[in-house]
Amino acid sequence: MATHWLKRAARTPASNEDAAREVAGRMIAEIEAGGEDAARRFARELDRWDGTILLGPEEIARTVRAVPDQAREDIDAAIANVRRFAEAQRASLRDFEIEVSPGVTAGQRVIPVDCVGAYVPTGRYAHIASAYMGIATAKAAGVRHVVACSAPYRGGPIHPMVLYAMHRAGADTILTLGGVQAIASLAFGLFSGRAADVIVGPGNKFVAEAKRMLFGRVGIDVFAGPSEVAVIADATADVDIVAADLVGQAEHGHESPAWLIALDRDMAEAVMARVPALIAALPPTARDAAAVAWNDYGEVAACDTREEAAALSDRYACEHLEVQCADLPWWRERLVNYGSLFLGEESTVAFGDKCSGPNHVLPTKAAARYSAGLSVHKFLKPLTWQSATREGAKRLSEITARISRLEGMEAHARTADLRLAKWFPGHNLPLGEPVQG
């Protein structure tokens, strides 16, 4: 039993990170020092935008009115699916209280953060779906204020369909800003007067590095890199569908990995033969992105057993994982590392990217080993509380005093001693030897 590589990647998703980190760090420092003026300067230099940054209600309404009916219906339907799934996630979290020991009660309150910054990328493509993935999910969590940013589209204002999606998903404030200057503005509260508690949304490597650098000062969704897809396929899979799904994600950009894990070598070779023709048939922008991505980052492996295929998939820990094999329940139970799982040829990454409901902001670069994708949980704080009767506190004080002294923390121990002396004068409880050193 073995894994046979039919194609290996020439590069990894970590390529060129250092340059992006240097640029993002410099820009963040300049924007923090220079405020809105610095952010405007970067908007002019990088996006050729010298227009309004903070959009008013009249401008939003004018753009929204011009959106065609069919586009409205499709975007509204997608928002409804995302919101419905997010609301179900929210309902799975609850407040509770429990008596952990006689006289000692503890509990949990689940409350949302106050302000979220939602970044909606617009560069090679107008990412309409990214608008509602962040904004509608935050609103389903109960976030009071969402500041949404999107870049000027090809030198003009925000793409009208993106703006419509931002508005319909529930954005309270909308800024025409992209890139590092947008992420920094969200973090520092520029233009909106509201500094974000959490910043979410996909973006290019500069956006990803800006979020990474600001993490700690603000919360973020995931440490995101270029979009990834892996397909596990056996001899029952449709070669055309497998090839199309690999190409469908490779069009995201030059650095987007597409991986095939095959349980049938003939099928794998047929897919490899089909991919170039599918790429060649794409329009220029997508063709350029997919061709470079497949050449530099594409991989194909043939595994002898499904156990080997599952183990290889878990090592990839891919952002999007499709399974086009027999016995789908086995795969659903066996696989553990992925951002989102798509089972059967009736389900494809594009459905999840656009409208099926679960969020499309997902971990990349093997972060699915320890992290999940964006959900209402990112915007919620499960806060704990506790109280005790004096009888309950008596036992806690006794244990706390002894453990604190074992640790050498005398001041901690004395907070327990004081309560026992006040409430139970003359007690004879063993509280440990006072710390001397």
Helices and strands as residue ranges (DSSP letters): E 3-7, H 17-47, H 57-65, H 69-91, E 96-101, E 104-112, E 115-120, H 128-141, E 145-150, H 160-169, E 173-176, H 179-188, E 198-200, H 205-214, E 219-220, E 229-233, H 239-250, E 258-262, H 265-280, H 284-297, E 299-303, H 306-316, E 320-324, H 328-334, E 340-343, H 349-354, G 367-369, G 376-379, E 380-388, H 390-407, H 410-423
